[in-house]
Amino acid sequence: MFYYSFLAALFAASISIVLSTLSNDIPRFQTRLQTPGMSIQPRLNSRQSLSSDIKYTVSNADSRNVFVNQYEKFLYPYAAVNQTKAKNCTNQKPGVPSTFTGDNINTPCFFDKNSLGPCAVKPYGYDVGKPCILVKVNKIINWFPVGFTNLDNAVAASDSKAPPLRDVLTTRGVVYDPLIMYVACYGRKEADMVNLNGDTNQVSSATAYYPRSGGIEFKYYPYYGNNRDPNYRVPLVAVQFNNVTVSWPCFCP
């Protein structure tokens, strides 16, 4: 009996020592990737949507409402009544605190759901075959984006089909801002481009992005973790596909 009591006490002491070395605010281990990943909504918690596939029949209300309801549920925390502790950052320039200690925490910026245009209004284009998706950057504590000072350097890796950012912004009629992370959807194959754009251009003028900039402003960063920053709302970009070929399987990787 004494032996087992000793083991239990030793285990409890070891756990206590380990826990005393952990921070409640920052994980001990974080990703070493230079940039976080991205994900989309709506994404269903069903066997069909183990991936981010969006498959529905426009004329079938039950088929499309599965996605519409999930979309609406995801947007709920972005209602103004749920962001009363956020501040208006309309004219604020991004700034990075020099340290991450104590109360050195910026009040999170209010994310205006209305900036998502028609993609903020139910049923989000699903009823007319022009579905919206929401794109977000995955949260990494204390991460801050860095923009390109030279737009010519904003090109994809050699093994990527992504169009140069300059071409994307020219098609949208948007002036480059190094303090914005831009989002662009494109077809990986020529057939994808035709079904998505109606032609073989890498950049689709028929695909709409909201907010108008088509990107995420740096002012929403950094994120301090849910414990320190429970009122934080992940900034979003809405993408509306206005010219998708009907009956074409559209995948959003």
C-alpha positions as CSV (number, residue, x, y, z in Angstrom):
1,M,0.0,0.0,0.0
2,F,2.8,2.4,0.9
3,Y,4.5,1.7,-2.5
4,Y,1.3,2.7,-4.5
5,S,0.8,5.7,-2.3
6,F,4.3,6.8,-3.0
7,L,3.8,6.4,-6.7
8,A,0.6,8.4,-6.6
9,A,2.3,11.2,-4.6
10,L,5.2,11.2,-7.0
11,F,2.9,11.4,-10.0
12,A,0.9,14.2,-8.5
13,A,4.1,16.2,-7.7
14,S,5.4,15.7,-11.2
15,I,2.2,17.0,-12.7
16,S,2.2,20.0,-10.4
17,I,5.7,20.9,-11.4
18,V,5.0,20.6,-15.1
19,L,1.8,22.7,-14.8
20,S,3.7,25.4,-12.9
21,T,5.9,25.9,-15.9
22,L,3.1,26.4,-18.3
23,S,1.6,29.8,-19.2
24,N,-2.2,30.2,-19.2
25,D,-1.8,32.7,-22.1
26,I,0.6,31.2,-24.6
27,P,1.2,27.6,-25.6
28,R,4.7,26.3,-24.9
29,F,4.9,25.0,-28.4
30,Q,3.6,26.9,-31.5
31,T,4.0,26.4,-35.2
32,R,7.2,27.5,-36.8
33,L,5.6,28.1,-40.1
34,Q,6.0,31.7,-41.4
35,T,2.4,32.0,-42.3
36,P,-0.7,30.3,-40.9
37,G,-3.1,28.2,-42.9
38,M,-6.5,29.3,-44.2
39,S,-9.9,27.7,-44.0
40,I,-13.4,28.3,-45.3
41,Q,-17.0,28.3,-44.1
42,P,-19.6,26.9,-44.4
43,R,-18.1,23.6,-43.4
44,L,-20.4,20.9,-42.3
45,N,-19.9,18.5,-39.4
46,S,-21.0,15.5,-41.4
47,R,-19.4,12.6,-43.3
48,Q,-20.0,14.5,-46.6
49,S,-17.9,17.4,-45.4
50,L,-14.8,15.8,-44.0
51,S,-13.3,18.0,-46.7
52,S,-14.5,21.5,-47.6
53,D,-16.6,20.4,-50.5
54,I,-19.8,22.4,-51.1
55,K,-22.3,20.3,-53.0
56,Y,-26.0,21.3,-53.3
57,T,-28.9,21.6,-55.8
58,V,-30.0,25.1,-56.3
59,S,-33.7,24.1,-56.8
60,N,-33.7,22.0,-53.7
61,A,-34.2,24.1,-50.5
62,D,-33.2,21.3,-48.1
63,S,-30.0,20.7,-50.1
64,R,-28.9,24.3,-50.0
65,N,-30.2,25.2,-46.5
66,V,-27.8,22.8,-44.9
67,F,-25.0,25.2,-46.0
68,V,-27.0,28.4,-45.5
69,N,-27.8,27.4,-41.9
70,Q,-24.1,26.6,-41.1
71,Y,-23.1,29.9,-42.8
72,E,-25.6,31.8,-40.6
73,K,-24.4,30.0,-37.5
74,F,-20.8,30.9,-38.2
75,L,-21.7,34.6,-38.7
76,Y,-23.7,34.9,-35.6
77,P,-20.8,36.1,-33.3
78,Y,-20.1,38.9,-35.8
79,A,-23.5,40.6,-35.1
80,A,-23.0,44.1,-33.6
81,V,-24.7,43.1,-30.4
82,N,-22.0,40.4,-29.9
83,Q,-19.1,42.8,-30.4
84,T,-19.9,45.4,-27.8
85,K,-16.5,45.2,-26.2
86,A,-14.6,45.7,-29.5
87,K,-13.4,49.1,-30.6
88,N,-13.9,51.0,-33.9
89,C,-10.7,50.8,-35.8
90,T,-11.9,52.4,-39.0
91,N,-9.0,54.9,-39.3
92,Q,-6.5,52.9,-37.2
93,K,-3.1,51.9,-38.6
94,P,-1.8,48.6,-37.4
95,G,0.8,48.5,-34.7
96,V,2.6,45.7,-33.0
97,P,3.2,45.9,-29.2
98,S,6.9,45.6,-28.3
99,T,6.2,42.9,-25.8
100,F,3.5,40.4,-24.9
101,T,3.3,40.7,-21.1
102,G,0.9,41.8,-18.4
103,D,-1.9,44.0,-19.6
104,N,-0.1,45.1,-22.8
105,I,-3.1,43.9,-24.9
106,N,-4.8,45.9,-27.6
107,T,-8.6,46.0,-27.5
108,P,-9.8,43.9,-30.5
109,C,-11.1,45.7,-33.5
110,F,-14.8,45.6,-34.4
111,F,-15.4,43.6,-37.6
112,D,-18.3,45.0,-39.5
113,K,-20.3,42.1,-40.9
114,N,-22.0,44.5,-43.4
115,S,-18.6,44.9,-45.1
116,L,-19.3,41.4,-46.6
117,G,-21.9,43.0,-48.9
118,P,-24.5,40.5,-50.2
119,C,-22.5,37.7,-48.5
120,A,-23.8,39.0,-45.2
121,V,-27.4,38.7,-46.2
122,K,-29.2,35.3,-45.9
123,P,-29.4,33.1,-48.0
124,Y,-26.0,34.3,-49.2
125,G,-26.5,33.7,-52.9
126,Y,-27.2,29.9,-52.5
127,D,-30.8,30.3,-53.8
128,V,-29.7,31.7,-57.1
129,G,-26.6,29.6,-57.8
130,K,-24.2,32.3,-56.7
131,P,-22.9,30.9,-53.4
132,C,-20.7,32.8,-51.0
133,I,-18.0,31.3,-48.9
134,L,-16.1,32.9,-46.0
135,V,-12.3,32.7,-45.9
136,K,-10.4,33.2,-42.7
137,V,-6.8,32.9,-41.6
138,N,-6.2,30.3,-38.8
139,K,-5.4,31.9,-35.5
140,I,-1.8,31.8,-34.2
141,I,-1.1,33.6,-31.0
142,N,1.1,36.8,-31.3
143,W,1.5,36.3,-35.1
144,F,1.6,39.4,-37.2
145,P,1.5,39.6,-41.1
146,V,4.2,41.3,-43.1
147,G,3.3,42.8,-46.5
148,F,5.4,43.2,-49.7
149,T,6.9,46.7,-50.1
150,N,7.5,45.8,-53.8
151,L,4.4,44.4,-55.5
152,D,6.6,42.7,-58.1
153,N,7.7,40.3,-55.4
154,A,4.2,39.2,-54.6
155,V,4.2,36.1,-56.8
156,A,3.4,32.5,-56.0
157,A,5.9,29.6,-55.7
158,S,7.1,28.1,-59.0
159,D,4.9,25.0,-58.5
160,S,1.8,27.0,-57.9
161,K,-0.9,28.0,-60.4
162,A,-1.7,31.2,-58.4
163,P,-1.7,34.3,-60.6
164,P,0.6,37.3,-59.7
165,L,-1.0,39.6,-57.2
166,R,-0.6,42.5,-59.6
167,D,-2.9,40.8,-62.1
168,V,-5.4,40.1,-59.4
169,L,-5.6,43.7,-58.3
170,T,-5.7,45.0,-61.8
171,T,-8.7,42.8,-62.6
172,R,-10.5,44.1,-59.5
173,G,-9.5,47.7,-60.0
174,V,-7.9,47.9,-56.6
175,V,-4.8,49.8,-55.6
176,Y,-2.2,47.7,-53.7
177,D,-1.9,48.3,-50.0
178,P,1.0,46.6,-48.2
179,L,-1.0,46.5,-45.0
180,I,-3.6,44.1,-46.5
181,M,-3.6,40.3,-46.9
182,Y,-5.3,39.7,-50.3
183,V,-7.4,36.6,-51.0
184,A,-7.9,35.2,-54.5
185,C,-9.6,32.1,-55.8
186,Y,-8.4,30.5,-59.1
187,G,-8.7,27.3,-61.1
188,R,-5.9,24.8,-60.8
189,K,-6.5,23.4,-64.2
190,E,-7.7,24.9,-67.5
191,A,-11.1,23.1,-67.2
192,D,-11.5,24.6,-63.7
193,M,-10.8,28.1,-65.0
194,V,-13.4,27.7,-67.7
195,N,-16.1,26.4,-65.3
196,L,-15.3,29.1,-62.7
197,N,-14.6,32.1,-65.0
198,G,-16.2,31.3,-68.3
199,D,-12.8,31.5,-70.0
200,T,-9.2,30.4,-69.4
201,N,-8.0,33.5,-67.6
202,Q,-6.4,32.8,-64.3
203,V,-8.2,35.7,-62.7
204,S,-12.0,35.8,-62.8
205,S,-13.7,39.2,-63.1
206,A,-17.0,37.4,-62.3
207,T,-15.8,36.3,-58.8
208,A,-16.6,39.0,-56.2
209,Y,-14.7,39.7,-53.0
210,Y,-15.9,41.5,-49.9
211,P,-14.8,43.8,-48.3
212,R,-14.1,45.8,-51.4
213,S,-10.3,45.5,-50.9
214,G,-10.7,41.7,-51.2
215,G,-8.4,41.2,-48.3
216,I,-7.8,41.4,-44.5
217,E,-6.4,44.5,-43.0
218,F,-3.4,44.1,-40.7
219,K,-5.1,46.2,-38.0
220,Y,-6.9,43.0,-36.7
221,Y,-3.6,41.5,-35.6
222,P,-2.0,40.2,-33.5
223,Y,-4.3,37.7,-31.8
224,Y,-3.4,37.2,-28.1
225,G,-5.2,33.9,-27.4
226,N,-8.7,33.2,-26.2
227,N,-7.7,33.5,-22.5
228,R,-6.3,37.0,-22.9
229,D,-8.5,38.1,-25.8
230,P,-11.9,36.4,-25.5
231,N,-13.7,39.1,-27.5
232,Y,-11.5,38.7,-30.6
233,R,-13.3,38.0,-33.9
234,V,-11.3,36.5,-36.8
235,P,-11.4,38.9,-39.7
236,L,-13.1,37.5,-42.8
237,V,-13.1,37.8,-46.6
238,A,-16.3,36.7,-48.4
239,V,-16.0,35.3,-51.9
240,Q,-19.1,35.1,-54.2
241,F,-18.9,32.9,-57.3
242,N,-21.2,34.6,-59.8
243,N,-20.4,32.6,-62.9
244,V,-20.0,28.9,-61.8
245,T,-21.0,26.4,-64.4
246,V,-24.1,24.5,-63.2
247,S,-23.6,20.8,-62.5
248,W,-19.9,21.4,-62.3
249,P,-18.3,20.0,-59.1
250,C,-16.7,23.1,-57.4
251,F,-14.2,22.3,-54.8
252,C,-12.7,24.8,-52.3
253,P,-9.4,23.4,-51.1
